Amino acid sequence: MRRFLKDYVAPYWKQIAVLMVFVVLQVYLQLQVLSETHDILNGGVANQDMDFIRDAGIRMIAMTLMYGLSIVLVSYLSAYLSASVTCDVRRDLFRRIMTFSQKDFSRFGGSTLMTRLTADTTRIQIFMLNALRNALLVPIVIVAVVIAAAMINLTLCAVLVVAFVVTISMMVLKSRQSMPMFNEVQKELDTLNTLVREKAEGARTIRAFGRQQYEIDRFNDLNEEFRDDSTKAALKICYLTPIALMIMNLAVLLIYYLGSVELQERLVTISDMILFFQYVTYFISCLAIVPFIVTTLPKTVVSTARLEEVIYYDPTVVNDPKEVSPSADSDAAVVFDDVSFGYAGAAKDAVSDIDVTIRRGATTAIIGATGSGKSTLVQMVPRLFDPTGGRILFGGVDVRDMDISDLRSRIAYASQRTMVLEDTVYANIAMGSDVSREEAEEACRLTMFSEVLERMPEGLDTVMARGGMNVSGGQKQRLSLARTICRDADVYVFDDCFSALDAKTERTVRENIRRRLEGKTVIMVAQKISTIRDADSIVVMDKGRVVQQGTHEELLETCEIYREIHATQSYAGGGE
């Protein structure tokens, strides 16, 4: 919490200082107005001096106007500060998420990151807004009123102070006790968001298997559990406000009683007692803010801790570039040197002891059964993962010594899972690069996405639906391929991104891409031999290891696993 305040609140200390000046002015003016009432009773009413009353009234009007202006300025500054701090938090949170590797992202999960980026930051903004606008008043009012009240009557002031100390102590104690409960509630909210996201994305599958009622019941169970736990957490602190008001009202009754006794004994004047009671009323009205702040504080502390967990998280892929640059003269574009990688919590490495050289200007294919580690291997080239053992050389340089932005700008990567942005077709292809519209249209033609484009009402300017819901899986893959071949890169990686294409379309698209990228370094991951049989070199993987490497003809003669894949796919119509 201290680090969070230092990084995000402390930079605005000048604005906070100005805000505090206006808060102090606000309290000073209010107390002065109350004092003017006391003076009117003593100097005006008692002496029947109308001029004195008129002058005091004018002063009260002027101070009331200044008081109103100070409230407006405090409200503006508090809104500006709370929005600015939250804006900074969201910015850094998003930047941190963008640096996450796939391993880091999986550690948190998409739903909890979304909750932290939205609900948790909003909670901090609301708390800050109320704290700056109202809570800053409380300590200033307490000090000012206690001093002013003590100057009138020490006994009555002591009653007020004791009641206040008891109230605050009780609130702080119960607030600390409620924090673990609110932490659990936030975790349950993450789980609920994850469930909603899963069911929204898998709605078609759920309907296809007739599992709607099962999923509805499951959601209802979690939703009701969240409701019950939220209620328990709220009950822990909801009675603080009425108890606090009860204590303070009892204190007021005691003050009235003691004050009446002292009035009878002529220890104080009526005007002094009226002023004292006005101070007490002002004190209690400001104190009413405290229960709200105290009850929202545990939730805010929990939200802040959740944000800190992401913002100050040390990513597994660290960008620590050295003064090196990959060589364009090296015969090897990419070298896997005794590379191993294991996912957290896995019983064994996903890939191990990988020694493969990707020759420059050649097409190297990687094939193997599902789960053999093909995608994991190529995802380490642009550092979506870092190897847990060995090293990967890019142009003779360890990828961990290169700047990540520079490394990834040299790689055009088409992933297994096609990402489609809710933006125009052109923006989806260009992805922020300087690709011209003519180049985008040519890429669409080569990948046969132009067939889809012709049916779109605005061509390249047609806005794609979120997740590409307005096109089929094969059309999304063709869009992804167009995006990849548009880039001017040193290495092109195709990670099993032809799987949704029919045989005729795939053959045409592969041939177009082969001509387009002739002389370029290409890494192609596939499960079908028909996709990669023409590659210059084929790497066969099984159970996370390289079994053999060679051309299609060589592997048919020397590699049993490759022959089995070939025989199976030939029988199924996927071979020659």
Sequence and secondary structure as in RCSB ss.txt:
>XXXX:A:sequence
MRRFLKDYVAPYWKQIAVLMVFVVLQVYLQLQVLSETHDILNGGVANQDMDFIRDAGIRMIAMTLMYGLSIVLVS
YLSAYLSASVTCDVRRDLFRRIMTFSQKDFSRFGGSTLMTRLTADTTRIQIFMLNALRNALLVPIVIVAVVIAAA
MINLTLCAVLVVAFVVTISMMVLKSRQSMPMFNEVQKELDTLNTLVREKAEGARTIRAFGRQQYEIDRFNDLNEE
FRDDSTKAALKICYLTPIALMIMNLAVLLIYYLGSVELQERLVTISDMILFFQYVTYFISCLAIVPFIVTTLPKT
VVSTARLEEVIYYDPTVVNDPKEVSPSADSDAAVVFDDVSFGYAGAAKDAVSDIDVTIRRGATTAIIGATGSGKS
TLVQMVPRLFDPTGGRILFGGVDVRDMDISDLRSRIAYASQRTMVLEDTVYANIAMGSDVSREEAEEACRLTMFS
EVLERMPEGLDTVMARGGMNVSGGQKQRLSLARTICRDADVYVFDDCFSALDAKTERTVRENIRRRLEGKTVIMV
AQKISTIRDADSIVVMDKGRVVQQGTHEELLETCEIYREIHATQSYAGGGE
>XXXX:A:secstr
 HHHIIIIIGGGHHHHHHHHHHHHHHHHHHHHHHHHHHHIIIIIITTT HHHHHHHHHHHHHHHHHHHHHHHHHH
HHHHHHHHHHHHHHHHHHHHHHHT  HHHHHHH HHHHHHIIIIIHHHHHHHHHHIIIIITHHHHHHHHHHHHHH
HH HHHHHHHHHHHHHHHHHHHHHHHHHHHHHHHHHHHHHHHHHHHHHHHHTHHHHHHTT HHHHHHHHHHHHHH
HHHHHHHHHHHHHTHHHHHHHHHHHHHHHHHHHHHHHHHTTSS HHHHHHHHHHHHHHHHHHTHHHHHHHHHHHH
HHHHHHHHHHHT   SS     S    SS SEEEEEEEEEE  TT SS SEEEEEEEEETTSEEEEEESTTSSHH
HHHHTTTTSS  SEEEEEETTEEGGGS HHHHHHTEEEE SS    SSBHHHHHHTTS   HHHHHHHHHHTTTH
HHHHTSTTGGG B  GGGTTS HHHHHHHHHHHHHTS  SEEEEES  TTS HHHHHHHHHHHHHHTTTSEEEEE
ES HHHHTT SEEEEEETTEEEEEE HHHHHHH HHHHHHHHHHHHTT   
